[in-house]
Amino acid sequence: MRARLTAPRTRALALCGVLAAALFAVAGLVPLPYTLTWPGTTADVLGQYQGKPVLTVTGAPARSTEGQLRMVTISATNPGERTTLWKAMSAWFDRGEAVLPSEAVYPQSDPAKAEQVTAQQMTQSQDSATVAALAYLHLSSDQVKVTVDLGDIGGPSAGQMLALGIVDELAGDGQGGDLSGGKVIAGTGTIDADGTVGAVGGVPLKTQAAARDGATVFLVPKGECTDAKVNTPAGLRLVPVTTLAGAVDALKALKSGGQVPSC
């Protein structure tokens, strides 16, 4: 046996194995153009975030509400920070993490520009949510003003929930009750000024954040139903929506026991 171990061919194979292992180890440390993501913060748009009201309405009486309408986020490694092969492989087997192409998370690779872009997206989302909600309620933006404070949260994906929060604070379900029905409702989706709800990405992680913070219903852009059903937390009901009006109708149906769409 010892003679075989020291034979030239055996030594060559052993050397190749050592070199392959070394190369694989080095490759595992090489930065890749991917970003590591995981379930992030959620915030009740009807309540406070970091000690300040998320929604402040002036020019019209605001209602006292019960229940919660929670917007959700994903957290990610910093712009420009590369993920190694080892981290990527670990995330692949962890349902609480995901690896995405960096350009999909941060279109701007420069950290300062990335932060500026996400801040601009949030401002636009707030403006669109206000316009859509007031239009739905047939109220004039000349009389009713809404300010939004979500701290340093950026991006466009809070739009739908902000619009629903404005509708709930101003009109509720139209019959003296709350849209939430006293429940913890979460959701995601961009919103246009005309009330169209759009896709956002990261939904499988957002459903986990929602369930973690007590939500039993999750409003998801209809086109992302398939993504939302990946590792859906137990007890979380997925409700697809395409418009603000459709989201309001779905919440009313949830309260009344009516027919509610599902993914």
Solvent accessible surface area in square Angstrom, and as a share of the most:
residue,aa,sasa,rsa
1,M,169,0.75
2,R,209,0.76
3,A,80,0.62
4,R,172,0.63
5,L,116,0.58
6,T,83,0.48
7,A,35,0.27
8,P,100,0.63
9,R,192,0.70
10,T,45,0.26
11,R,130,0.48
12,A,52,0.41
13,L,115,0.57
14,A,60,0.47
15,L,104,0.52
16,C,80,0.48
17,G,41,0.40
18,V,97,0.56
19,L,97,0.48
20,A,60,0.46
21,A,63,0.49
22,A,51,0.40
23,L,128,0.64
24,F,105,0.44
25,A,49,0.38
26,V,91,0.52
27,A,42,0.32
28,G,0,0.00
29,L,125,0.62
30,V,71,0.41
31,P,81,0.51
32,L,46,0.23
33,P,66,0.41
34,Y,85,0.32
35,T,2,0.01
36,L,22,0.11
37,T,0,0.00
38,W,91,0.32
39,P,25,0.16
40,G,5,0.05
41,T,57,0.33
42,T,9,0.05
43,A,2,0.02
44,D,20,0.10
45,V,0,0.00
46,L,23,0.12
47,G,25,0.24
48,Q,118,0.52
49,Y,32,0.12
50,Q,127,0.56
51,G,60,0.58
52,K,119,0.50
53,P,69,0.44
54,V,0,0.00
55,L,11,0.05
56,T,64,0.37
57,V,20,0.12
58,T,76,0.44
59,G,60,0.58
60,A,26,0.20
61,P,124,0.78
62,A,58,0.45
63,R,65,0.24
64,S,110,0.71
65,T,38,0.22
66,E,126,0.56
67,G,27,0.26
68,Q,57,0.25
69,L,0,0.00
70,R,40,0.15
71,M,2,0.01
72,V,1,0.01
73,T,23,0.13
74,I,48,0.24
75,S,36,0.23
76,A,27,0.21
77,T,21,0.12
78,N,100,0.51
79,P,25,0.16
80,G,56,0.53
81,E,76,0.34
82,R,124,0.45
83,T,3,0.02
84,T,27,0.16
85,L,48,0.24
86,W,99,0.35
87,K,105,0.45
88,A,19,0.15
89,M,80,0.36
90,S,68,0.44
91,A,3,0.02
92,W,209,0.73
93,F,169,0.70
94,D,62,0.32
95,R,135,0.49
96,G,19,0.19
97,E,51,0.23
98,A,31,0.24
99,V,42,0.24
100,L,56,0.28
101,P,54,0.34
102,S,26,0.17
103,E,116,0.52
104,A,73,0.56
105,V,32,0.18
106,Y,37,0.14
107,P,93,0.59
108,Q,71,0.31
109,S,88,0.56
110,D,64,0.33
111,P,74,0.46
112,A,73,0.57
113,K,110,0.46
114,A,4,0.03
115,E,126,0.57
116,Q,106,0.47
117,V,37,0.21
118,T,38,0.22
119,A,55,0.43
120,Q,104,0.46
121,Q,60,0.26
122,M,11,0.05
123,T,76,0.44
124,Q,127,0.57
125,S,7,0.05
126,Q,33,0.15
127,D,84,0.43
128,S,18,0.11
129,A,0,0.00
130,T,21,0.12
131,V,73,0.42
132,A,4,0.03
133,A,0,0.00
134,L,4,0.02
135,A,61,0.47
136,Y,69,0.26
137,L,33,0.16
138,H,167,0.74
139,L,71,0.35
140,S,48,0.31
141,S,60,0.39
142,D,123,0.64
143,Q,131,0.58
144,V,6,0.04
145,K,110,0.47
146,V,22,0.13
147,T,87,0.50
148,V,25,0.15
149,D,53,0.27
150,L,5,0.02
151,G,47,0.45
152,D,129,0.67
153,I,23,0.12
154,G,33,0.32
155,G,9,0.09
156,P,49,0.31
157,S,20,0.13
158,A,1,0.01
159,G,0,0.00
160,Q,0,0.00
161,M,0,0.00
162,L,0,0.00
163,A,0,0.00
164,L,0,0.00
165,G,0,0.00
166,I,0,0.00
167,V,1,0.01
168,D,0,0.00
169,E,18,0.08
170,L,26,0.13
171,A,38,0.29
172,G,3,0.03
173,D,18,0.09
174,G,62,0.60
175,Q,168,0.75
176,G,69,0.66
177,G,21,0.21
178,D,19,0.10
179,L,1,0.01
180,S,2,0.01
181,G,34,0.33
182,G,47,0.45
183,K,96,0.41
184,V,32,0.19
185,I,1,0.01
186,A,0,0.00
187,G,0,0.00
188,T,1,0.00
189,G,0,0.00
190,T,33,0.19
191,I,9,0.04
192,D,76,0.39
193,A,51,0.40
194,D,119,0.62
195,G,6,0.06
196,T,58,0.34
197,V,11,0.06
198,G,23,0.22
199,A,66,0.51
200,V,41,0.24
201,G,34,0.33
202,G,19,0.18
203,V,1,0.00
204,P,36,0.23
205,L,6,0.03
206,K,8,0.03
207,T,0,0.00
208,Q,29,0.13
209,A,0,0.00
210,A,0,0.00
211,A,33,0.26
212,R,135,0.49
213,D,50,0.26
214,G,40,0.38
215,A,7,0.06
216,T,68,0.39
217,V,6,0.04
218,F,0,0.00
219,L,0,0.00
220,V,0,0.00
221,P,4,0.02
222,K,124,0.52
223,G,78,0.75
224,E,13,0.06
225,C,19,0.11
226,T,104,0.60
227,D,68,0.35
228,A,0,0.00
229,K,110,0.47
230,V,73,0.42
231,N,73,0.37
232,T,43,0.25
233,P,21,0.13
234,A,108,0.83
235,G,69,0.67
236,L,13,0.06
237,R,113,0.41
238,L,16,0.08
239,V,0,0.00
240,P,13,0.08
241,V,7,0.04
242,T,70,0.41
243,T,54,0.31
244,L,4,0.02
245,A,45,0.35
246,G,31,0.29
247,A,0,0.00
248,V,1,0.01
249,D,83,0.43
250,A,4,0.03
251,L,1,0.01
252,K,73,0.31
253,A,17,0.14
254,L,29,0.15
255,K,80,0.34
256,S,92,0.59
257,G,69,0.67
258,G,39,0.37
259,Q,175,0.78
260,V,17,0.10
261,P,66,0.41
262,S,80,0.51
263,C,46,0.27
